[in-house]
Amino acid sequence: MGKVELNIGTDPELVEQAKTLGISIAGMDERTLRLHLQKVDPAGAEARARLWAKENAEAIAEHNSFVEEYGLLSDYYRTW
């Protein structure tokens, strides 16, 4: 049985970083590529994490405020 060609979307910044580092991304999904880049270029992974946290700081603060006020949505299911 032959393989089926599948097109998946991947973060263009990850693709560019892999290209810069000379890494072939054939056969990798975005999650696998992220994990591989973390091992190969930890400084780049750290920079992406800081950028993500900065870009999402407002949403994170709103979520934390909601949890403070109302608790976790899963609290209803906790028995302890």
TITI-899632 format. One record per residue (C-alpha): residue in three letters; x, y, z. Coordinates in steps of 0.02 Angstrom, whole numbers, plus 32768, in hexadecimal, padded with zeros to 4 digits. Layout:
# residues N
+-----+------+------+------+
:  aa :   c1 :   c2 :   c3 :
+-----+------+------+------+
: ALA :    X :    Y :    Z :
...
+-----+------+------+------+
//
This chain:
# residues 80
+-----+------+------+------+
:  aa :   c1 :   c2 :   c3 :
+-----+------+------+------+
: MET : 8000 : 8000 : 8000 :
: GLY : 8047 : 80AB : 7FD0 :
: LYS : 804B : 8147 : 8037 :
: VAL : 7FCC : 81D2 : 802A :
: GLU : 800C : 8283 : 8014 :
: LEU : 7FCE : 82F5 : 809F :
: ASN : 7FE0 : 83B1 : 80AB :
: ILE : 7FE5 : 83F8 : 815A :
: GLY : 7FFB : 84AB : 8196 :
: THR : 8095 : 84D5 : 81FA :
: ASP : 80CB : 8576 : 824F :
: PRO : 8134 : 85D2 : 81CC :
: GLU : 81AE : 860F : 8251 :
: LEU : 81D5 : 855A : 827E :
: VAL : 81EF : 852D : 81C8 :
: GLU : 8264 : 85C2 : 81B2 :
: GLN : 82C7 : 8594 : 824E :
: ALA : 82D9 : 84E0 : 8212 :
: LYS : 8313 : 851F : 8168 :
: THR : 8392 : 8592 : 81BC :
: LEU : 83D4 : 8500 : 8222 :
: GLY : 83D8 : 848D : 818B :
: ILE : 8356 : 8416 : 81D2 :
: SER : 82E8 : 83B2 : 815C :
: ILE : 8234 : 83B8 : 8197 :
: ALA : 81F6 : 832F : 8123 :
: GLY : 8184 : 82BB : 8184 :
: MET : 8175 : 832F : 821B :
: ASP : 80D6 : 837A : 825D :
: GLU : 80DC : 8421 : 82BA :
: ARG : 80E6 : 83CF : 8366 :
: THR : 8178 : 8360 : 8333 :
: LEU : 81D0 : 83F4 : 82E3 :
: ARG : 81BC : 845D : 8381 :
: LEU : 8204 : 83D1 : 83ED :
: HIS : 8295 : 83B6 : 8375 :
: LEU : 82BE : 8470 : 836E :
: GLN : 82BA : 8479 : 842D :
: LYS : 8344 : 83F5 : 8431 :
: VAL : 83AA : 843E : 83A2 :
: ASP : 8394 : 84F8 : 83CA :
: PRO : 835C : 8510 : 8480 :
: ALA : 8381 : 85CB : 847B :
: GLY : 830B : 85E0 : 83E7 :
: ALA : 8285 : 857A : 843E :
: GLU : 8298 : 85E6 : 84DA :
: ALA : 8289 : 8684 : 8472 :
: ARG : 81E9 : 8642 : 841F :
: ALA : 81A1 : 8617 : 84CA :
: ARG : 81C5 : 86C7 : 850C :
: LEU : 8178 : 8715 : 8471 :
: TRP : 80DC : 86A6 : 8482 :
: ALA : 80C9 : 86D6 : 853A :
: LYS : 80DB : 878F : 850E :
: GLU : 805E : 8785 : 847F :
: ASN : 7FE0 : 8727 : 84EB :
: ALA : 7FFC : 8784 : 8590 :
: GLU : 7F52 : 87DA : 858B :
: ALA : 7EF3 : 8737 : 856D :
: ILE : 7F56 : 86DF : 85F6 :
: ALA : 7F30 : 876C : 8671 :
: GLU : 7E76 : 8765 : 8645 :
: HIS : 7E74 : 86A9 : 865C :
: ASN : 7ECD : 86B4 : 8704 :
: SER : 7E52 : 873B : 873C :
: PHE : 7DBE : 86CD : 8709 :
: VAL : 7E06 : 8639 : 876A :
: GLU : 7E24 : 86A6 : 8802 :
: GLU : 7D71 : 86E4 : 8800 :
: TYR : 7D12 : 8647 : 87CC :
: GLY : 7D8B : 85B7 : 87E7 :
: LEU : 7DB8 : 8532 : 8768 :
: LEU : 7D33 : 84EE : 86F4 :
: SER : 7D62 : 843F : 872E :
: ASP : 7D45 : 8466 : 87E7 :
: TYR : 7C96 : 841D : 87D7 :
: TYR : 7CE0 : 8372 : 87AF :
: ARG : 7D63 : 8370 : 8839 :
: THR : 7D38 : 8305 : 88CE :
: TRP : 7DCA : 833A : 893C :
+-----+------+------+------+
//
